[in-house]
Amino acid sequence: MLNTILNALLVETQKSKDPQRFFDLAVLTHQLYEAKEVSSTALYTQIKEFSFNKLEKIEALLEEKALQYKLFTPNNLDVPFPPAQPAKFKFIDLFAGIGGFRLALQSLGGECVFSSEWDKQAQKTYYTNFGEYPFGDITKESVKSQIPDDFDILCAGFPCQAFSIAGKRGGFEDTRGTLFFDVAEIIRRKKPKAIFLENVKGLRNHDKGKTLSTILHVLREDLGYSVPDPQVVNARDFGVPQNRERIFIVGFREDIANEVAFEYPKALNEEVTFSDIKEEEEVSVKYYLSETYLDTLRKHKERHAQKGNGFGYQIIADDEIANAVVCGGMGRERNLVLDHRLTNFTPVTNIKGEVNREGIRKMTPREWARLQGFPDNYIIPVSDAAAYKQFGNSVAVPAIKATAEKIVMELEPFFQKD
């Protein structure tokens, strides 16, 4: 199958660590999506034109598969989230992470025509679920040149590290802060009908509001987009048990702005608690804290409390909601849970000392995925440490979808007009 060939390409590319091969893999998978259907002969020729042509294993596999399959299409991909067919609109996914924006917009009938993400582990997760390998560094002209012209919505979730209260708050002083201006350059060149940007809540107050003011000035005055006042959206209002606030910025191209009456979505009247996303079965002992570590956490919390700080863990009851999962996956101990179903208390390698008998454990990666609104058929192909980082950096899918639905509704009269 097509998966076999592409997976083999991915494995060989990762082994080589050759940036050109990663770039070529992104080009190839994007072209496959764009072509909609490719004959086996054409695919064989296409792959040989890339830097993969020196990989004997791939050539042999291609020759074998070319005899077995007459046609390759994106829907031949055995992935959980194939492209919408037929597509209602087109969008691009910048700073894609593991595809939270893509999940939301694809579920509304959108076709992703370009994706970029520079973290290799996140690229792997993205590819596993969508069958498309994202391009890397969006600051490079070679990557920008791959962005097509005819798309409707630009989606971009800024890297958390640039503006987050949990980080250094370097903002535009941080090199990642300038990534907004790469986004602005893409908007200037491609002029999509709408833009949908996401960032941490702390963006509002960064540098006494100057950072957000600069962003809005660029979008409104320099690029000519109608941008309503940004809104802070809490994930808990859209069906996930997580208190996670993010700032959303939505804008419409000036030639259609007068015909658009966009409003941010209202909060859902839906009570969701941790019990709704808790693992259904007993989880591994590796997620349970040792007595020694739990004691360390308690003392650490007490020291901070004496200083008047709010830092420390929280034990989430089944009928409560969680703190926000932290960008970068740090602070997993902020959300501890009670789970008395453990039957095997034998410590594993990462647990030093006796396992606590109070039933206190960390959330699992799947529970973090559910906190962010990822469905259970979303595959987690990476280590736990990488998964915590990826879901911590991701968007809350239901909040993105609710907002994107409003954008798509306003744009429907304009689809296919350009």
N, C-alpha and C positions, 0 to 999 in steps of 0.2 A: 504493500500500500504506500501511498504518498507519505504517510507518517514515518514509515520505515526509512525511506530515503532522507527525509528532512532530519529525523532524529540522528541518523548516521552522520549527516553533515554537521549537526550541532556538536556531537561528541568529538568528531575530528577537529572541528574549529576550536573547541575549548582546549583540547590537547595542544594544539599548535600555539595558542595564545597570540596569534598573528592578528593585529588590528584590521588588516585588509580583509582577512577572511570573515571577521565579525561583520564588517561593513557589507561584504558581498552577500552574506547570509541574510542580512536585513533587506538588501535590494531584491534578492531572489524571492523571499517570502512575500514582500510587498507586491512584486510583479505578478506573482501567482494569484494573489487576491484581486488585483486589478484586471487581470486577463479573464477572470471568471472560469475559463476552461482552457486547458493546454494539452495538446497531443503528447503522447509519451516520447515521440521522436523529437518534438520541439523542446520538451523539458530536458531531454538528454543533451541536446545541442546547447541549450541555454546554460546548463550547469557547467558544461565543459568550457564555456567562455569565461567563467569566473576563475578565481584563484584556486578553486577546488580541483582544477584539472590535473593536478599532480598527485591527487589522492587515489591510489590504485584501488583501494577498497570501495570507494564511492563509484568509480567507473564500472567495476565489476557488478556492483549492486544495480546500477542504472541499466546496464545491458540486460541483466536478468529481469528486472521489473518492466523494462520496455517491451519485452516479449509477452508479459502477462496482462498488461493494462493498456487499453487503447486511449483512455482519456483520464486526465487528472483535473480535478476542480477543487476549490477550497472546501466544498462540502464533502469531498472524499476524506478530508482530515478527520481523524478520530480524536476530536477535542471536545471538551464540554460546551464551548461557546463558539460555534461556527458563525460566519457572517449572516446577517439578516438577508433574506431573499424573498421578494425583491426589496431593494433598499428604498426607503422613503426620503432620506436625506444623507448627506455626507459630512463627516467631521474628522478633525485631526486630534491626536492625543499626545500633548507635550508633557514632559516630566511624568511619564505614564505610570511609573511605579509598577504595580502588579495589575493595573487595569481596572481600577474602581470606576473611573469616568467611562471607560469603554463598556463595562458591564451595564451601566445605567443607560447610556445612549443607544447601545445596540439593542437593548430590550424595548426601546421605543421605536425601533425600525431603522436606526441609523447604521451607516456603513463607515467603518474607520478606514480612511485612505492613507493615513500616515501615523506612525507612532515613534516616539523617541524616549529612551531611558538609558542612562549611562551605567547604572549599577548592574554588574554581570549576573548576580544572583537573582535580582528582580527581573532581568531580561529572561532568564531561564524559566521563572514562574509564569511570566507573561506568555512566552512561547508555548509552554505546556498547556495552557488553558485556551489560547486563541489561535495557535498554529502560525503565528506571525512573530518574527524576531524583530524587536524594536531597533531602530537606529540608535547610535550612541550620542555623543556630545553635540548638542544642538547649537553650540556656539561656533562650530566649524562650518565653513561655507559648503564643504562637500556634503554635509548632512542637510543643510538648509536647501540645497539645490535639488534634493529629492522630493521636496514637498510639492504636491500637485497644485494646480490653480483652482480647480473647480470643486471647492468644498464649501459647506454652508456655515459650520460652527467650529470655532477654535476653542479647544479645552486645554487648560493648563493649571496644574496644581503646583505652586511654587515649592521649592525645597523648604522643608520646615526649618532647617538650621539657620536660615537667613534672618528670620524675624521672631522666632519662638521665644516665649518667656523662659522656657526650659533650657534654652541654649545660651549663646553668648550675646545674642541680640545685636550682632554687628550690622545687620541690615545692609545698606548700600556700601558700608565700609568693608563688608565681607565680600569676597569675590563672587560668591553665589548671589549676592544682592543684585549684581548687574545682569543676572539672567532675565530679569523683567525686561530689560532693554532689548534682549534677543527676541523675546516674545513680541515686543512692540515692533521690531523690525519685520518680523514675519507678518504681523497684522498690516503693516504699511505696504508690504509687497503684494500680499494676497487678497486683502480687503474682504474677509469673510462677512457674511450677513450678520453674524452674531459672535460674541466672545463670552466665554464663561470661565472666570478665573477663581481660584480658591487659595486661601492662605490662612495662617493662624490668626486667632483673635487679636494677638498682641500687635498686629500690623497697624491697628487703629491708633495706638498710642506711641508707636516707635518714633523716636526722635521728636517727641512732642507733636506728633501728628504730621510732621513734614514728609515722611516717607509715603504715607497714603496720599497726601495732597499732591505729591509729585507724580505718583502713578495715575491718579485721576486727571491731572493736568495733561499728561502725555496722551491718555486715551481720548479725552474730550477735545482738547485744543489742538494737539499736534496730529492726531489721527482722525479726528472728526467723527467720533462715535458718541451716540447718546447713551449716557451711563447714569441710571438712577443711583441714588445713594446706596452704597454697599450695605449689605445686611449681615448681621451675625446670626448664624443658624446653628441650633443645637440639635445634635443627632438624636437625642432622646425624644424630640418632638416628631420623629418620623419612623417610629417603630423599632428602635433598638435600645436596649437598656444601658446606655452609656451617656454620661454627661460630658459631651464633647462639643465645644463651640468652635466654629470656624467662620471666617469672613468670606462671603461670596460677592463677587463683582461681575455683573452682567451688563453687556452693552450691545447696541444695535447700530449698524451702519447708518449714516445720516440720511441716505436717500430713501430708506424705508422707515426710519424712526418715527415719523409723523403718523404712520399707519399702525403703529404698535402700541398696545396698552398693557405692557408687561407689569405684573405684580409678583412679588415673591410668594411662594406657597404658604398657606396657613398651617399651623401645627395640627397634627392629627389628634383626635380625641381617643387615644389608644394607650392603655396601661400595659407596659411591658416590663418585666423584671428579669433578674438573672436566671430564675428558674426556667424561663423560656428559651435560654440558649445554653443551659448547662449540659455537659456531656451526659448521654443517656445511660451509659454503662460505667462501671468502675474504671478509673484511669490508672496508668502506671504509677508505681511508687516514686518514680523519678520526679514527679511533680510535687511531691510532699516535702515539706521543710524538715530539716533535722532539728532536734531539740536545741542543739548548740546554736544553729543559725537563727532559729526563732527567738532565742534568748538575746542574741546580738541585736536583732531588729527591735525588740522591745526596749532595750537599753538605749538604742539610737533614737528611738521615738521619744523616750523620756527626756533625753538631753535636749532635743529640739523643742519640746514642750516647755521646758524650763526657761528657754531663751525666747519663748513667745512665738516660735515658728510653727507652722502647720505641717511641716514635713513629716512623712511617716506612712506606714502601711494602713490599710483599712481592710477589715474582714467583711466581705460582702455577704449578706444573708440572701437566701433564695428569693425573698420578696423585695429586694432592693435593686438599685441600679448601680453601675460601676462608675468609678472615676474614668476620665478620659485615658485611653491607652496612649502612651507617650511616644512622640516622634523618635525614631531610631530604635524603638523597642526597649529603651532604658526604663528602669523603675518598675520591673514586672511585679515587684512586691507591693506596689501601691494597691493592687487589687488581689487580695488573698480571699479564698473562699473556704467555707466549711463543707467538707464532704467525708462522711463517716463510712463510706462503702468499702474502704480499703481492707483487703483481707490478707495481703502478703506484705509484711512490714520489713522484709529483708532489704537493707539499703543497696542501692546500685552505685556505680562508680562515682557519680557526681554528688552523692550525699555523704557528708563526713559526720559520723556519729549516729546515734539512734534516731529513727524516724519518730516525729512527734505523734502522740496518741490522741491529740485533740481534733484530728481531722482537718488540719489547716494545710492547704496546698496553694500553689500558683494556678492560675488559669492555664488551660492548654492552648496551643496554637489554634485549634479548631474553635475554641470558645472566643479567642481574640478575633478570628475571622467572622464569627457570628455577631460579635459586638459591632463590627464594622458593616454588617449587612451582607456579607458574602454568602451565597448559597452553599449548601453542603456538598454539591457536586463540583465545587471549585477545588481543584487539585493543589495540594501543598507539597511540591517536589523537593523542598530544601530542608535543611536541618532546623531544629526548633529555634536555635539562636537567630538564624536568618529569617525564619518565619515571623518571630516576634518583631524584628526590625521592620520587615516589609508591611505587616499589618499596622504597626505603629505609625509608619509613614503614609499609610494609605488614607483615602477619603472614606467617609461613611456613605456607602452606596445609596441607601434609601433617600438621604437628604439631597444627594446629587441628582437622583432620578426625579424627585418631586420638583426640583427647580428646573431641570432640563425639560421636563414635560411642559412647563409653562412657556419656556423658550420656543420649543417646537410648535406649540399651539399658535403662537404669534407669527411664526415664520411660514406656516403652511401655505398661505396664499403666494409666497414668493419662491417656493421650491421649484426648481427646474426653469426659472425665468432667466437666470444669468446665462 
